[in-house]
Amino acid sequence: MDWLQRELEEVSEKDIQPPDNELEDGDVVVGTLEDPEIKKIYLLYSQAVAVLKQLEKEIAHAKIDLVEEESSEEHDSANCNLCGLELELSRRKKVVKFLTLLWWTCLWSELSEDVQRRVDAVEKWGIRKDWQIVLIKQDNPEGNFLEVILRNLAIPN
């Protein structure tokens, strides 16, 4: 966990930007995130997701390049740009899964016991502008807290 501690120490509070998602119809504000350490985790989580998306774009371009350069020579995975990018993508997906779970669990821990029970039961929840923690109106309940976390950890290949 040294890497996480180092990453958190490198984040200054001025680097932290709150989510920019506006309140939506049906959102019920149940709190506001105040803990600067959890806000740092949010920043690391957001950055990790952005890096993952960028890697996916780079892989798409590398696949196009590989098709254009295709030859009868044997594939050298040690020197293959695509192979290196795919290996990095695999590593980054693990980091994103970890930070996703850490972020949502830390945010959940900031909720009152009453709100935790509501989240655990069936309610969908999220974070909005100015660090507002909200319960989201659901027409179709999508599951409890654990089911939502597990679903969020499913990162598409």
MDTraj code that builds the backbone (N, CA, C; nanometers):
import mdtraj as md
import numpy as np

residues = "MET ASP TRP LEU GLN ARG GLU LEU GLU GLU VAL SER GLU LYS ASP ILE GLN PRO PRO ASP ASN GLU LEU GLU ASP GLY ASP VAL VAL VAL GLY THR LEU GLU ASP PRO GLU ILE LYS LYS ILE TYR LEU LEU TYR SER GLN ALA VAL ALA VAL LEU LYS GLN LEU GLU LYS GLU ILE ALA HIS ALA LYS ILE ASP LEU VAL GLU GLU GLU SER SER GLU GLU HIS ASP SER ALA ASN CYS ASN LEU CYS GLY LEU GLU LEU GLU LEU SER ARG ARG LYS LYS VAL VAL LYS PHE LEU THR LEU LEU TRP TRP THR CYS LEU TRP SER GLU LEU SER GLU ASP VAL GLN ARG ARG VAL ASP ALA VAL GLU LYS TRP GLY ILE ARG LYS ASP TRP GLN ILE VAL LEU ILE LYS GLN ASP ASN PRO GLU GLY ASN PHE LEU GLU VAL ILE LEU ARG ASN LEU ALA ILE PRO ASN".split()
xyz = np.array([
    [0.0821, -0.1203, 0.0000],
    [0.0000, 0.0000, 0.0000],
    [0.0863, 0.1265, 0.0000],
    [0.2178, 0.1065, -0.0081],
    [0.3064, 0.2230, -0.0131],
    [0.2753, 0.3118, -0.1332],
    [0.2439, 0.2487, -0.2477],
    [0.2164, 0.3278, -0.3676],
    [0.0963, 0.4191, -0.3455],
    [-0.0073, 0.3689, -0.2760],
    [-0.1262, 0.4500, -0.2515],
    [-0.0924, 0.5657, -0.1582],
    [-0.0168, 0.5377, -0.0534],
    [0.0225, 0.6433, 0.0396],
    [0.1028, 0.7511, -0.0322],
    [0.1957, 0.7084, -0.1191],
    [0.2758, 0.8059, -0.1951],
    [0.1861, 0.8901, -0.2861],
    [0.0934, 0.8237, -0.3539],
    [0.0022, 0.8959, -0.4438],
    [-0.0809, 0.9980, -0.3664],
    [-0.1335, 0.9566, -0.2516],
    [-0.2154, 1.0472, -0.1713],
    [-0.1344, 1.1654, -0.1199],
    [-0.0091, 1.1398, -0.0816],
    [0.0758, 1.2474, -0.0309],
    [0.1086, 1.3489, -0.1391],
    [0.1125, 1.3056, -0.2651],
    [0.1456, 1.3954, -0.3755],
    [0.0287, 1.4854, -0.4159],
    [-0.0906, 1.4527, -0.3721],
    [-0.2086, 1.5328, -0.4076],
    [-0.2195, 1.6506, -0.3121],
    [-0.2254, 1.7700, -0.3695],
    [-0.2490, 1.8862, -0.2841],
    [-0.3979, 1.9204, -0.2916],
    [-0.4466, 1.9834, -0.1888],
    [-0.5902, 2.0145, -0.1840],
    [-0.6331, 2.1058, -0.2983],
    [-0.5413, 2.1883, -0.3497],
    [-0.5774, 2.2773, -0.4608],
    [-0.5982, 2.1988, -0.5907],
    [-0.5425, 2.0758, -0.5985],
    [-0.5605, 1.9913, -0.7169],
    [-0.6982, 1.9261, -0.7215],
    [-0.7639, 1.9206, -0.6085],
    [-0.8896, 1.8469, -0.5978],
    [-1.0046, 1.9312, -0.6517],
    [-1.0729, 1.8755, -0.7497],
    [-1.1900, 1.9403, -0.8079],
    [-1.3126, 1.8563, -0.7742],
    [-1.4188, 1.9203, -0.7270],
    [-1.5395, 1.8433, -0.6968],
    [-1.6043, 1.7932, -0.8252],
    [-1.6866, 1.6907, -0.8132],
    [-1.7616, 1.6446, -0.9300],
    [-1.8435, 1.7606, -0.9855],
    [-1.8701, 1.7567, -1.1155],
    [-1.9477, 1.8661, -1.1750],
    [-2.0883, 1.8229, -1.2133],
    [-2.1289, 1.7048, -1.1686],
    [-2.2645, 1.6556, -1.1976],
    [-2.3654, 1.7364, -1.1174],
    [-2.4573, 1.7979, -1.1886],
    [-2.5638, 1.8750, -1.1232],
    [-2.6633, 1.7801, -1.0565],
    [-2.7350, 1.8321, -0.9577],
    [-2.8440, 1.7543, -0.8982],
    [-2.9454, 1.7222, -1.0071],
    [-3.0001, 1.6028, -1.0012],
    [-3.0999, 1.5593, -1.0983],
    [-3.2349, 1.5470, -1.0297],
    [-3.3413, 1.5442, -1.1107],
    [-3.4749, 1.5255, -1.0544],
    [-3.4770, 1.3972, -0.9734],
    [-3.5303, 1.4057, -0.8546],
    [-3.5413, 1.2886, -0.7699],
    [-3.4240, 1.2681, -0.6754],
    [-3.3124, 1.3422, -0.6960],
    [-3.1989, 1.3303, -0.6047],
    [-3.2369, 1.3851, -0.4679],
    [-3.1973, 1.3128, -0.3643],
    [-3.2191, 1.3586, -0.2276],
    [-3.0815, 1.3731, -0.1630],
    [-3.0440, 1.4964, -0.1290],
    [-2.9147, 1.5213, -0.0671],
    [-2.9192, 1.4687, 0.0759],
    [-2.8241, 1.3795, 0.1086],
    [-2.8200, 1.3201, 0.2420],
    [-2.6933, 1.3574, 0.3178],
    [-2.6088, 1.4356, 0.2543],
    [-2.4867, 1.4780, 0.3204],
    [-2.3926, 1.5465, 0.2232],
    [-2.2841, 1.5942, 0.2783],
    [-2.1794, 1.6573, 0.1992],
    [-2.0465, 1.6006, 0.2433],
    [-1.9658, 1.5606, 0.1470],
    [-1.8348, 1.5065, 0.1793],
    [-1.7426, 1.6193, 0.2226],
    [-1.6835, 1.6042, 0.3394],
    [-1.5930, 1.7055, 0.3925],
    [-1.4490, 1.6553, 0.4024],
    [-1.4288, 1.5258, 0.4202],
    [-1.2973, 1.4687, 0.4465],
    [-1.2023, 1.4888, 0.3281],
    [-1.0937, 1.5658, 0.3474],
    [-1.0019, 1.5918, 0.2366],
    [-0.9286, 1.4661, 0.1876],
    [-0.9083, 1.3685, 0.2736],
    [-0.8406, 1.2451, 0.2313],
    [-0.9287, 1.1648, 0.1356],
    [-1.0577, 1.1634, 0.1610],
    [-1.1492, 1.0917, 0.0714],
    [-1.1612, 1.1682, -0.0610],
    [-1.1546, 1.2997, -0.0553],
    [-1.1546, 1.3788, -0.1787],
    [-1.0298, 1.3479, -0.2615],
    [-0.9177, 1.3243, -0.1953],
    [-0.7957, 1.2857, -0.2664],
    [-0.8146, 1.1510, -0.3356],
    [-0.8813, 1.0602, -0.2689],
    [-0.9085, 0.9293, -0.3289],
    [-0.9952, 0.9473, -0.4531],
    [-1.0935, 1.0376, -0.4446],
    [-1.1781, 1.0656, -0.5606],
    [-1.0934, 1.1152, -0.6777],
    [-0.9979, 1.2040, -0.6499],
    [-0.9117, 1.2549, -0.7560],
    [-0.8304, 1.1411, -0.8180],
    [-0.7710, 1.0559, -0.7346],
    [-0.6938, 0.9428, -0.7874],
    [-0.7823, 0.8502, -0.8700],
    [-0.9025, 0.8250, -0.8210],
    [-0.9993, 0.7405, -0.8922],
    [-1.0331, 0.8024, -1.0280],
    [-1.0639, 0.9306, -1.0308],
    [-1.0990, 1.0002, -1.1556],
    [-0.9831, 0.9983, -1.2539],
    [-0.8626, 1.0228, -1.2039],
    [-0.7454, 1.0203, -1.2906],
    [-0.7219, 0.8806, -1.3467],
    [-0.7393, 0.7790, -1.2643],
    [-0.7175, 0.6408, -1.3086],
    [-0.8170, 0.6030, -1.4182],
    [-0.9404, 0.6456, -1.4045],
    [-1.0417, 0.6184, -1.5064],
    [-1.0048, 0.6902, -1.6371],
    [-0.9576, 0.8136, -1.6277],
    [-0.9170, 0.8890, -1.7471],
    [-0.7991, 0.8210, -1.8174],
    [-0.7029, 0.7715, -1.7410],
    [-0.5882, 0.7016, -1.8000],
    [-0.6353, 0.5742, -1.8689],
    [-0.7281, 0.5039, -1.8064],
    [-0.7820, 0.3805, -1.8645],
    [-0.8473, 0.4100, -1.9995],
    [-0.9273, 0.5144, -2.0066],
    [-0.9930, 0.5512, -2.1321],
    [-0.8911, 0.5891, -2.2391],
    [-0.7858, 0.6603, -2.1989],
    [-0.6814, 0.6987, -2.2942],
    [-0.6083, 0.5748, -2.3454],
    [-0.5781, 0.4804, -2.2577],
    [-0.5125, 0.3565, -2.3002],
    [-0.5989, 0.2792, -2.3992],
    [-0.7292, 0.2767, -2.3750],
    [-0.8196, 0.2071, -2.4670],
    [-0.8143, 0.2706, -2.6061],
    [-0.8046, 0.4035, -2.6129],
    [-0.7925, 0.4722, -2.7422],
    [-0.6588, 0.4368, -2.8084],
    [-0.5515, 0.4364, -2.7297],
    [-0.4193, 0.4044, -2.7831],
    [-0.4149, 0.2613, -2.8367],
    [-0.4823, 0.1711, -2.7678],
    [-0.4871, 0.0321, -2.8128],
    [-0.5613, 0.0220, -2.9457],
    [-0.6704, 0.0956, -2.9587],
    [-0.7455, 0.0939, -3.0848],
    [-0.6568, 0.1417, -3.1996],
    [-0.5795, 0.2476, -3.1767],
    [-0.4887, 0.2970, -3.2806],
    [-0.3759, 0.1977, -3.3072],
    [-0.3241, 0.1348, -3.2019],
    [-0.2160, 0.0372, -3.2187],
    [-0.2638, -0.0837, -3.2987],
    [-0.3893, -0.1221, -3.2800],
    [-0.4443, -0.2341, -3.3579],
    [-0.4513, -0.1987, -3.5055],
    [-0.4895, -0.0765, -3.5343],
    [-0.4948, -0.0311, -3.6736],
    [-0.3534, -0.0316, -3.7323],
    [-0.2577, 0.0209, -3.6556],
    [-0.1189, 0.0235, -3.7012],
    [-0.0657, -0.1165, -3.7251],
    [-0.1002, -0.2097, -3.6375],
    [-0.0522, -0.3469, -3.6501],
    [-0.1061, -0.4122, -3.7765],
    [-0.2319, -0.3872, -3.8065],
    [-0.2915, -0.4438, -3.9283],
    [-0.2206, -0.3873, -4.0511],
    [-0.1904, -0.2569, -4.0478],
    [-0.1231, -0.1929, -4.1610],
    [0.0205, -0.2434, -4.1786],
    [0.0866, -0.2814, -4.0661],
    [0.2255, -0.3260, -4.0698],
    [0.2379, -0.4773, -4.0786],
    [0.1249, -0.5453, -4.0851],
    [0.1257, -0.6912, -4.0801],
    [0.2195, -0.7482, -4.1862],
    [0.3014, -0.8405, -4.1433],
    [0.3935, -0.9064, -4.2356],
    [0.3976, -1.0549, -4.2036],
    [0.4774, -1.1241, -4.2801],
    [0.4872, -1.2691, -4.2586],
    [0.5851, -1.3028, -4.1468],
    [0.6531, -1.2019, -4.0906],
    [0.7482, -1.2263, -3.9820],
    [0.6743, -1.2727, -3.8568],
    [0.7501, -1.3445, -3.7714],
    [0.6940, -1.3886, -3.6443],
    [0.6652, -1.2682, -3.5558],
    [0.5617, -1.2782, -3.4781],
    [0.5234, -1.1693, -3.3871],
    [0.6211, -1.1648, -3.2702],
    [0.6777, -1.0473, -3.2432],
    [0.7711, -1.0275, -3.1323],
    [0.6996, -0.9500, -3.0227],
    [0.6378, -1.0235, -2.9301],
    [0.5561, -0.9576, -2.8279],
    [0.6395, -0.8696, -2.7352],
    [0.7681, -0.8988, -2.7196],
    [0.8539, -0.8168, -2.6330],
    [0.8706, -0.6759, -2.6886],
    [0.8636, -0.6621, -2.8203],
    [0.8818, -0.5313, -2.8835],
    [0.7534, -0.4783, -2.9473],
    [0.6444, -0.5427, -2.9178],
    [0.5161, -0.5043, -2.9778],
    [0.4500, -0.3943, -2.8942],
    [0.4243, -0.2806, -2.9584],
    [0.3581, -0.1696, -2.8909],
    [0.2204, -0.2107, -2.8386],
    [0.1450, -0.2817, -2.9204],
    [0.0116, -0.3251, -2.8798],
    [0.0178, -0.4157, -2.7572],
    [0.1097, -0.5095, -2.7564],
    [0.1222, -0.6011, -2.6417],
    [0.1559, -0.5238, -2.5142],
    [0.2450, -0.4257, -2.5261],
    [0.2809, -0.3434, -2.4100],
    [0.1626, -0.2635, -2.3586],
    [0.0864, -0.2078, -2.4515],
    [-0.0321, -0.1301, -2.4129],
    [-0.1370, -0.2194, -2.3469],
    [-0.1573, -0.3388, -2.4007],
    [-0.2560, -0.4304, -2.3421],
    [-0.2143, -0.4754, -2.2027],
    [-0.0844, -0.4963, -2.1826],
    [-0.0342, -0.5314, -2.0495],
    [-0.0580, -0.4164, -1.9515],
    [-0.0299, -0.2939, -1.9960],
    [-0.0535, -0.1767, -1.9120],
    [-0.2026, -0.1596, -1.8838],
    [-0.2867, -0.1844, -1.9824],
    [-0.4313, -0.1749, -1.9627],
    [-0.4775, -0.2739, -1.8563],
    [-0.4266, -0.3942, -1.8615],
    [-0.4629, -0.4957, -1.7628],
    [-0.4243, -0.4500, -1.6217],
    [-0.3052, -0.3947, -1.6083],
    [-0.2592, -0.3454, -1.4779],
    [-0.3458, -0.2283, -1.4315],
    [-0.3739, -0.1370, -1.5219],
    [-0.4539, -0.0194, -1.4864],
    [-0.5972, -0.0564, -1.4489],
    [-0.6536, -0.1582, -1.5111],
    [-0.7888, -0.2028, -1.4752],
    [-0.7928, -0.2488, -1.3307],
    [-0.6878, -0.3157, -1.2863],
    [-0.6815, -0.3595, -1.1464],
    [-0.6773, -0.2393, -1.0523],
    [-0.6001, -0.1385, -1.0901],
    [-0.5917, -0.0171, -1.0088],
    [-0.7279, 0.0518, -1.0031],
    [-0.7954, 0.0609, -1.1168],
    [-0.9274, 0.1255, -1.1202],
    [-1.0272, 0.0476, -1.0352],
    [-1.0253, -0.0845, -1.0434],
    [-1.1158, -0.1646, -0.9607],
    [-1.0911, -0.1381, -0.8131],
    [-0.9641, -0.1358, -0.7747],
    [-0.9294, -0.1104, -0.6352],
    [-0.9756, 0.0290, -0.5921],
    [-0.9429, 0.1310, -0.6730],
    [-0.9803, 0.2680, -0.6361],
    [-1.1314, 0.2879, -0.6370],
    [-1.2012, 0.2181, -0.7259],
    [-1.3479, 0.2258, -0.7275],
    [-1.4043, 0.1756, -0.5955],
    [-1.3596, 0.0596, -0.5548],
    [-1.4075, 0.0019, -0.4288],
    [-1.3677, 0.0896, -0.3101],
    [-1.2438, 0.1371, -0.3102],
    [-1.1965, 0.2226, -0.2014],
    [-1.2774, 0.3516, -0.1943],
    [-1.2968, 0.4168, -0.3094],
    [-1.3703, 0.5431, -0.3137],
    [-1.5117, 0.5275, -0.2589],
    [-1.5878, 0.4319, -0.3155],
    [-1.7280, 0.4178, -0.2751],
    [-1.7412, 0.3684, -0.1317],
    [-1.6485, 0.2860, -0.0870],
    [-1.6531, 0.2383, 0.0516],
    [-1.6210, 0.3511, 0.1487],
    [-1.5209, 0.4321, 0.1158],
    [-1.4881, 0.5465, 0.2017],
    [-1.6030, 0.6466, 0.2057],
    [-1.6630, 0.6710, 0.0905],
    [-1.7763, 0.7632, 0.0869],
    [-1.8916, 0.7076, 0.1704],
    [-1.9191, 0.5779, 0.1554],
    [-2.0243, 0.5125, 0.2333],
    [-1.9972, 0.5270, 0.3827],
    [-1.8696, 0.5167, 0.4227],
    [-1.8358, 0.5248, 0.5651],
    [-1.8641, 0.6625, 0.6240],
    [-1.8762, 0.7629, 0.5381],
    [-1.9058, 0.8984, 0.5851],
    [-2.0544, 0.9210, 0.6107],
    [-2.1370, 0.8283, 0.5673],
    [-2.2819, 0.8422, 0.5837],
    [-2.3240, 0.8075, 0.7251],
    [-2.4347, 0.8657, 0.7676],
    [-2.4902, 0.8293, 0.8978],
    [-2.5393, 0.6840, 0.8911],
    [-2.5559, 0.6210, 1.0050],
    [-2.6026, 0.4819, 1.0076],
    [-2.7376, 0.4667, 0.9388],
    [-2.8257, 0.5655, 0.9578],
    [-2.9572, 0.5599, 0.8938],
    [-2.9445, 0.5595, 0.7414],
    [-2.8615, 0.6485, 0.6891],
    [-2.8434, 0.6563, 0.5437],
    [-2.7701, 0.5315, 0.4940],
    [-2.6734, 0.4813, 0.5696],
    [-2.6053, 0.3572, 0.5313],
    [-2.7054, 0.2437, 0.5157],
    [-2.7992, 0.2354, 0.6084],
    [-2.9015, 0.1298, 0.6001],
    [-2.9860, 0.1466, 0.4734],
    [-3.0205, 0.2701, 0.4408],
    [-3.0995, 0.2940, 0.3196],
    [-3.0208, 0.2547, 0.1951],
    [-2.8933, 0.2922, 0.1915],
    [-2.8075, 0.2576, 0.0778],
    [-2.7911, 0.1060, 0.0692],
    [-2.7673, 0.0434, 0.1847],
    [-2.7472, -0.1023, 0.1878],
    [-2.8723, -0.1776, 0.1424],
    [-2.9878, -0.1206, 0.1720],
    [-3.1126, -0.1906, 0.1404],
    [-3.1359, -0.1965, -0.0099],
    [-3.1606, -0.0849, -0.0722],
    [-3.1906, -0.0871, -0.2157],
    [-3.1572, 0.0420, -0.2883],
    [-3.1307, 0.1458, -0.2198],
    [-3.1247, 0.2757, -0.2856],
    [-2.9970, 0.2970, -0.3655],
    [-3.0136, 0.3570, -0.4812],
    [-2.9006, 0.3969, -0.5649],
    [-2.8534, 0.5320, -0.5125],
    [-2.7229, 0.5534, -0.5152],
    [-2.6711, 0.6775, -0.4605],
    [-2.5531, 0.7259, -0.5423],
    [-2.5131, 0.8514, -0.5177],
    [-2.4043, 0.9065, -0.5951],
    [-2.3475, 1.0318, -0.5320],
    [-2.2580, 1.0943, -0.6073],
    [-2.1937, 1.2179, -0.5624],
    [-2.2218, 1.3243, -0.6682],
    [-2.2499, 1.4451, -0.6235],
    [-2.2854, 1.5531, -0.7143],
    [-2.1962, 1.6760, -0.6888],
    [-2.2258, 1.7781, -0.7635],
    [-2.1535, 1.9048, -0.7535],
    [-2.1425, 1.9486, -0.6074],
    [-2.0303, 2.0092, -0.5751],
    [-2.0039, 2.0595, -0.4389],
    [-2.0005, 1.9465, -0.3361],
    [-1.9646, 1.8267, -0.3810],
    [-1.9469, 1.7097, -0.2931],
    [-2.0758, 1.6669, -0.2232],
    [-2.1904, 1.6945, -0.2857],
    [-2.3172, 1.6525, -0.2259],
    [-2.3369, 1.5020, -0.2469],
    [-2.3668, 1.4348, -0.1385],
    [-2.3958, 1.2914, -0.1440],
    [-2.5466, 1.2786, -0.1579],
    [-2.5899, 1.2030, -0.2602],
    [-2.7326, 1.1964, -0.2887],
    [-2.7823, 1.0533, -0.2982],
    [-2.9069, 1.0369, -0.2605],
    [-2.9808, 0.9153, -0.2927],
    [-3.0547, 0.9473, -0.4220],
    [-3.0556, 0.8518, -0.5126],
    [-3.1131, 0.8747, -0.6445],
    [-3.2453, 0.8003, -0.6546],
    [-3.3475, 0.8729, -0.6999],
    [-3.4783, 0.8118, -0.7175],
    [-3.4670, 0.6971, -0.8175],
    [-3.5281, 0.5868, -0.7823],
    [-3.5241, 0.4697, -0.8687],
    [-3.6635, 0.4256, -0.9060],
    [-3.6828, 0.4034, -1.0346],
    [-3.8068, 0.3413, -1.0783],
    [-3.7919, 0.1903, -1.0681],
    [-3.6718, 0.1428, -1.1000],
    [-3.6375, 0.0011, -1.0919],
    [-3.5185, -0.0141, -0.9990],
    [-3.5360, -0.0630, -0.8773],
    [-3.4205, -0.0793, -0.7890],
    [-3.3145, -0.1685, -0.8560],
    [-3.1897, -0.1246, -0.8490],
    [-3.0809, -0.1975, -0.9131],
    [-3.0023, -0.2831, -0.8157],
    [-3.0462, -0.2953, -0.6945],
    [-2.9762, -0.3804, -0.5998],
    [-2.9254, -0.3018, -0.4809],
    [-2.8676, -0.3736, -0.3882],
    [-2.8173, -0.3114, -0.2672],
    [-2.6763, -0.2574, -0.2879],
    [-2.6177, -0.2013, -0.1832],
    [-2.4860, -0.1388, -0.1881],
    [-2.3810, -0.2327, -0.2457],
    [-2.3742, -0.3551, -0.1969],
    [-2.2738, -0.4500, -0.2434],
    [-2.2940, -0.4830, -0.3911],
    [-2.4175, -0.5022, -0.4331],
    [-2.4445, -0.5320, -0.5742],
    [-2.4031, -0.4156, -0.6641],
    [-2.4270, -0.2918, -0.6199],
    [-2.3888, -0.1748, -0.6980],
    [-2.2362, -0.1666, -0.7076],
    [-2.1661, -0.1885, -0.5967],
    [-2.0197, -0.1854, -0.5977],
    [-1.9656, -0.2916, -0.6923],
    [-2.0163, -0.4123, -0.6830],
    [-1.9686, -0.5217, -0.7689],
    [-1.9969, -0.4913, -0.9156],
    [-2.1102, -0.4323, -0.9444],
    [-2.1433, -0.3962, -1.0811],
    [-2.0499, -0.2866, -1.1317],
    [-2.0150, -0.1908, -1.0435],
    [-1.9235, -0.0843, -1.0817],
    [-1.7827, -0.1367, -1.1067],
    [-1.7491, -0.2490, -1.0454],
    [-1.6158, -0.3054, -1.0641],
    [-1.6028, -0.3776, -1.1970],
    [-1.7139, -0.4053, -1.2620],
    [-1.7089, -0.4739, -1.3913],
    [-1.6704, -0.3730, -1.4983],
    [-1.5410, -0.3709, -1.5325],
    [-1.4898, -0.2786, -1.6324],
    [-1.4875, -0.3519, -1.7655],
    [-1.5480, -0.2934, -1.8692],
    [-1.5546, -0.3634, -1.9989],
    [-1.4155, -0.3872, -2.0559],
    [-1.4013, -0.5000, -2.1276],
    [-1.2714, -0.5323, -2.1891],
    [-1.2470, -0.4511, -2.3121],
])
top = md.Topology()
chain = top.add_chain()
for i, resn in enumerate(residues, 1):
    res = top.add_residue(resn, chain, resSeq=i)
    for name in ("N", "CA", "C"):
        top.add_atom(name, md.element.get_by_symbol(name[0]), res)
traj = md.Trajectory(xyz[None], top)
